[in-house]
Amino acid sequence: MTINEIQDSITDEFSLFDDWMDKYNLLIDLGKDLPVIDPKFKVKDFLIEGCQSKVWLYPSFNGGIISFTADSDAIITRGIVALLIKVLSSRTPEEILSADLYFIDKIGLRQNLSPTRSNGLLSMVRQMKLYAMAFDAKNK
Amino acid sequence: MKDINEIRADFPILQRKIYGKPLIYFDNGATTQKPRCVIDRQEEVFTEFNGNIHRGIHYLSDASSEAFENARETVKSFLNAGKKEEIIFTSGTTGSINGIAFSFGERYINPGDEILVSWLEHHANIVPWQMMCERKGAILKVIPVDDSGEIVLSEYYRLLSPRTRLVSVTQASNALGTVLPLKEIIAAAHAIDVPVMVDGAQGVQHGNIDVTDLDCDFYVFSGHKIYGPNGIGVLFGKEKWLTELPPFQGGGDMVDKVTFEKTTYNELPFKFEAGTMNYPGAICLASALDYLEGLGRENIAAMEKELLRYATERLSSIKGLKIYGNAKEKISTISFLLEKIHQYDTGMILDKMGIAVRTGTHCAQPVMDRYGIDGTVRASLCFYNTKDEIDSLVAGIERVKIMFA
């Protein structure tokens, strides 16, 4: 699936719920299902600054494809990063760099979750794009 | 005395709904909501008598100046200060402390001198002193706290030394709620002629404050945490200190005579009020203080004491909930964590139930480090909160536990 197809399916899934509580239950489930990160990557080098909860994001680059694994000490934040991984992991640097992440607005994450200081959603996106930029430069 | 429903009706924002649910506002430690009289007064300032203070010869300027100086009188009475010249308007607690830290440092501090603060301080009562110490080669010393969140007085007495130049402590901890033993702290410092500054940001709104009886040398607080507007604050200083200290800002209104060779300063309190003051803020702050006097500050203290007792009892009964800060004397602020649930998760879900709490380190990272945690959930209550709201918080927390189980 393309980045946009995945974004559309996430949007559909969230649109099933009117109540914010249900949307959060979905985020919590996503958070609980996020594959466990190798503990050796839960170090300062992979910590994203500027969040109320800690977020570790580890990129790997294989055959021109970037994959991300991540973790957070807060489950809602794990759910948010799980969504970003669904959309942006296992992609080429170009795909990540050119991605327009409209699903964030469509499912209401930006209005309801996004003050950068509290959940670091925008910091996570920026960090993913920075890794893509770095791998892209290394590849050339 | 108004009953709780009448009191709540005075605060328009308390009637609104959040995500379709009645607002339960437990973030009063961060900022308080405003009574109708403050909101109306603000409109009155701008529709009836706005004019720059202390400058004009016209009617509006006179009316504004008079209301501003009456506000100073109101603050003086509220704090029971000796003279209105001892009341300086600032931008807030942070502005007041930065001002004192600068002026006191310039006038009195030499390399090797010591400033004492407590472990419970908000960053606003740490960083300005660190900056001053760095500038002057002075040393910041910290009074430790015990596990219950009370400062260790014996350690404080040990830290006081001939090198101590100033003690600056909070009246109450914003993160844990601990009320500090100010009388003991001040008496010990004064015994060796050391002045004491009290950060009243979390204390002034919770009951009677009498700076004459307390005998503190400086007392500071913010308007927006005592039901008044943002951007206005107060610095009380004993006349002796304010006379000796140099101004912390230069500009208009604070001067007596200006030439390019030398400027002489205006008398107190104007010497410390450079530039156009936030006179609408000061005037509306006075309305807020009048409102509290109308309710009766002893009544407010009694209501909040009962809310603290009830909330502590109810929250303590929740399995897996730990309260941080169990000092014998507390303001109505409770910090807690749920076992294995991050404070951010708890706060986000409570928000969706219309319950506003604060999560994180509360600008008091050293306090969090003291307990080896990286934040808490903080419910800071005040007189317009109710036991029903506390019951809703408890029900909300139980729901959070189920969602994250």
Interface residues (C-beta under 8 A of the other chain):
Chain A: W20 M21 Y24 N25 I28 Q52 S53 K54 D73 A74 I75 I76 T77 L113 S118 N119
Chain B: Y19 I341 H342 Q343 Y344 D345 M348 I349 K352 M353 T359 G360 D374 G375 M403 F404
